[in-house]
């Protein structure tokens, strides 16, 4: 008998949402519903599916499952993920001999990935979905200096489901439920002396952690569920990043709005770091390169240029390719000045230049807790994600 534990008791603070991210719709269906249905549709879990939820989300999830006729048991989570998984395992049918543990915020998991972990758990006692790394990984010391570069071919990025012999994972959680915390369930099995087996995961089996992940997940779902193909899709996504140094004698312009401050950003144009990141995101979504290609800092025509006017030109380029802006999300990273009193003016300014409703523009400001060049007040950086649509 096989059982599944789906952990959905987090708050999703990095998503910047007011409530648990798994309750938000993803292409019209709440994230947690997509995750539970992915497991339910396999027909593997004759021992049932247990969803671990925060106490404040229990009523919403229960009503959601009842409306959709989803047969999943709900249990309350704990103070952290490890405690939540323990609560979920404890609620599983005691007759289950295989237990799969999965993140509620991974709704794109496929039947094939789940099946591979189950087969491995049946043979070896464990089966943990994982994928090869695309990037080189550096080990650093406390000062950020590289101390080692592990061989990439020996490293894997671990996902969920993490599936185990039920007796093994029950004992592991019971033994380490106090005092020893682990970042995943495989680590607890390792501490038991078990040689954990990895199985082939899926690069699309992403965990929804940031707003960018939600946009990427929508693209995957559109393709899987009969949306347009990559060649003819009606929605595209781009990401942009920029950074400028703070200096004396310059105005501080962010998202087209002048912010009173003793320092301003240094650059060839007005150095509006937020609009620069946004333009790069829009250009990236349309595969049109970056702002350096369109507005080179070697061209005197752009000396002191108003970045809002450059944004108008980017929007025109999109229109020439048959695209309009869908929605954008901009994050400004600065220790100071405080920007909360200027956010709404920024949104209105950006919306006007993008020719969209202000509800399609999100702008956030955050600090780095005095870490890095932003935290030291040496500069300001910005990230942006943009969605464009066929006109």
Secondary structure as GFF3:
##gff-version 3
##sequence-region A 1 391
A	DSSP	beta_strand	2	8	.	.	.	ID=ss1
A	DSSP	three_ten_helix	13	15	.	.	.	ID=ss2
A	DSSP	three_ten_helix	21	23	.	.	.	ID=ss3
A	DSSP	beta_strand	25	26	.	.	.	ID=ss4
A	DSSP	beta_strand	29	30	.	.	.	ID=ss5
A	DSSP	alpha_helix	31	40	.	.	.	ID=ss6
A	DSSP	beta_strand	49	53	.	.	.	ID=ss7
A	DSSP	three_ten_helix	55	57	.	.	.	ID=ss8
A	DSSP	alpha_helix	58	67	.	.	.	ID=ss9
A	DSSP	beta_strand	73	76	.	.	.	ID=ss10
A	DSSP	alpha_helix	81	91	.	.	.	ID=ss11
A	DSSP	beta_strand	98	103	.	.	.	ID=ss12
A	DSSP	alpha_helix	111	124	.	.	.	ID=ss13
A	DSSP	beta_strand	126	132	.	.	.	ID=ss14
A	DSSP	beta_strand	139	140	.	.	.	ID=ss15
A	DSSP	beta_strand	146	148	.	.	.	ID=ss16
A	DSSP	three_ten_helix	152	154	.	.	.	ID=ss17
A	DSSP	beta_strand	156	165	.	.	.	ID=ss18
A	DSSP	alpha_helix	166	175	.	.	.	ID=ss19
A	DSSP	alpha_helix	185	191	.	.	.	ID=ss20
A	DSSP	beta_strand	198	200	.	.	.	ID=ss21
A	DSSP	alpha_helix	211	224	.	.	.	ID=ss22
A	DSSP	beta_strand	235	247	.	.	.	ID=ss23
A	DSSP	beta_strand	253	254	.	.	.	ID=ss24
A	DSSP	beta_strand	257	258	.	.	.	ID=ss25
A	DSSP	beta_strand	264	265	.	.	.	ID=ss26
A	DSSP	alpha_helix	273	285	.	.	.	ID=ss27
A	DSSP	alpha_helix	291	294	.	.	.	ID=ss28
A	DSSP	three_ten_helix	300	302	.	.	.	ID=ss29
A	DSSP	alpha_helix	307	320	.	.	.	ID=ss30
A	DSSP	beta_strand	323	333	.	.	.	ID=ss31
A	DSSP	three_ten_helix	340	342	.	.	.	ID=ss32
A	DSSP	alpha_helix	343	354	.	.	.	ID=ss33
A	DSSP	three_ten_helix	358	360	.	.	.	ID=ss34
A	DSSP	beta_strand	361	366	.	.	.	ID=ss35
A	DSSP	alpha_helix	372	375	.	.	.	ID=ss36
A	DSSP	beta_strand	379	390	.	.	.	ID=ss37
###
